[in-house]
Amino acid sequence: MDERRLASPNGQIEIRVFIAPPPDAASLDGLAYQVWVRGKRLLDTSYLGLDIFSQTPFLGEKVGLVNSRTARESGFNSLLVEYLQNGSLGRRINVEARVWDDGVAFRYVIPRSAPLDDILIADEVTEFRFASGIAPATTASASGERLTPPFVVEAPGAGWVAVSEVAAGDYPRMTLLRTGGGKLQVILPRTENEPWVAFSARTPLTTPWRVIAIGASRESVALPPLIGNLQ
């Protein structure tokens, strides 16, 4: 398994980005990540990628690791992992991650390539799948509920956790679809003129930061200080 790990400056928080086996027989190997806090899993294997309109597979499936690099910055560590979609004409997707002592952020960086000169994003494949015993069990009434970030939950052994984003340009703001098993799925709103597409642009394209803030109180994660470093 191709895996890259990045820890916070104090070593207490870690993101692991890797190629994971499919969640079901109908899927392909794809990009995924986990978040660990003080040696315990906070987010279980959660898939990454983009649903490109009228193109299969998802951008993030059937990929191979091309390169990765890390750096130490002021107050955080950074990781850039580069992937190439195997068997395609050269579709590429990079995952950029940063880890602070109080959280994790990641985003997609899509380089310019002939198959994706113009990019039409139908939706994201981004997930936040809380480890068992951390997120409150999803009731039948809550399953299918759409949430506006930040989503805040108390995580035993980790403190409080918030899932949010940092807006970027005219990229649509995400909502979170709550499903069973403690999973939150990113959903993008559709455009009025083209309801089959959430966002159209040209590559290179950098998407908004997805943020997992971790702190001692609900107030500290609802608007974490690290967001100021992602504007």
PADREN-217078 format. One record per residue (C-alpha): x, y negated, z; residue in three letters. Coordinates in steps of 0.05 Angstrom, whole numbers, plus 5000, padded with zeros to 4 digits. Example, Ala and Ser with C-alpha at 12.3 -4.5 7.8 and 13.67 -1.06 7.14 Angstrom:
! PADREN-217078
524650905156ALA 527350215143SER 
//
This chain:
! PADREN-217078
500050005000MET 502849324979ASP 502348905042GLU 505048225062ARG 504747965134ARG 505247265161LEU 505247095235ALA 504146435271SER 510146055300PRO 508746355369ASN 507647045340GLY 500647125370GLN 496547085305ILE 497847465241GLU 494747525172ILE 495948135130ARG 494548095055VAL 494648745016PHE 491649174961ILE 486249604993ALA 482550224969PRO 475450104945PRO 469750064996PRO 465550534953ASP 466350994894ALA 463750474845ALA 469249964862SER 476549894845LEU 482649764888ASP 482649034905GLY 485548464946LEU 483948465019ALA 486448175085TYR 486148265160GLN 487247785218VAL 490448025283TRP 490747655349VAL 495647875403ARG 496348555371GLY 488848685365LYS 484748655301ARG 480148055298LEU 477948115225LEU 477648815195ASP 479248955122THR 475748395084SER 475848345009TYR 478147754968LEU 476947524897GLY 472647154847LEU 466847374804ASP 468447074735ILE 462246994692PHE 461647524637SER 468447834654GLN 469848484691THR 472648714736PRO 472648184790PHE 478747744792LEU 482148084850GLY 480548804831GLU 485349284797LYS 491348844814VAL 498748934823GLY 503448534867LEU 508048094826VAL 511747674877ASN 511147364946SER 514846844987ARG 514446545056THR 516545885087ALA 516845555155ARG 513544885158GLU 512344375213SER 507444725260GLY 505645305215PHE 508345865171ASN 506245955098SER 505646535049LEU 504246554975LEU 502647234945VAL 502147304869GLU 498047844834TYR 496848054762LEU 490748434740GLN 493149094712ASN 490349304645GLY 487948604628SER 490748084581LEU 494247734638GLY 489147484688ARG 492847244750ARG 490647064820ILE 495046804877ASN 493146784951VAL 496246224992GLU 495846295068ALA 497945885127ARG 498146095200VAL 498345635260TRP 498345795334ASP 490845645333ASP 488445955268GLY 489146185196VAL 487345885129ALA 487646165059PHE 485645964989ARG 486046204917TYR 490945904867VAL 489246104795ILE 495045964747PRO 493745784674ARG 493246394630SER 490246534561ALA 484446954589PRO 482646414640LEU 484245754605ASP 477045574618ASP 474445894682ILE 467046004698LEU 466146234769ILE 459546594782ALA 461046714856ASP 466446914905GLU 468047594933VAL 470947294996THR 468947645061GLU 469947545136PHE 468848235167ARG 469348205243PHE 472448805278ALA 467749255316SER 465648985384GLY 467348265368ILE 461647955329ALA 454648045358PRO 450848615326ALA 446648375267THR 439348495279THR 434448665224ALA 431747965226SER 438647655222ALA 441148085165SER 440747685100GLY 440847025138GLU 444646465104ARG 448946035150LEU 452145355141THR 459345335166PRO 462245305216PRO 460045985242PHE 462346035314VAL 462646665357VAL 466046875421GLU 471047435410ALA 473047855471PRO 480547835480GLY 481547275429ALA 477246705456GLY 472646325408TRP 472946395333VAL 470045945278ALA 469546075204VAL 469445435163SER 472345095101GLU 475844475078VAL 472344185017ALA 476444064954ALA 474243624896GLY 467543814865ASP 468244554881TYR 461544774912PRO 460944824987ARG 460345535012MET 454745845052THR 455546495091LEU 451047085081LEU 450447495144ARG 449948245132THR 450548865173GLY 456949095207GLY 459148405228GLY 460648175157LYS 459947475130LEU 459947405054GLN 461546755019VAL 455946514973ILE 456645934925LEU 450545524903PRO 448745534829ARG 448544934784THR 441844674757GLU 443844664684ASN 447345344685GLU 444245764741PRO 448746354723TRP 455045954740VAL 457045644807ALA 463045254782PHE 466545124715SER 473444834707ALA 480044924672ARG 486145274700THR 490545174738PRO 485445164794LEU 486145134869THR 480045304911THR 478245024980PRO 481545285043TRP 477645805081ARG 479245715155VAL 479046195214ILE 480145765276ALA 481746105343ILE 481545755410GLY 479645765484ALA 472945405477SER 467245315428ARG 468944575422GLU 476144705403SER 474545145343VAL 468444775316ALA 473144225290LEU 480144505300PRO 486244055296PRO 489244485241LEU 483944225192ILE 487443555192GLY 493443905159ASN 489244185102LEU 486043545075GLN 
//
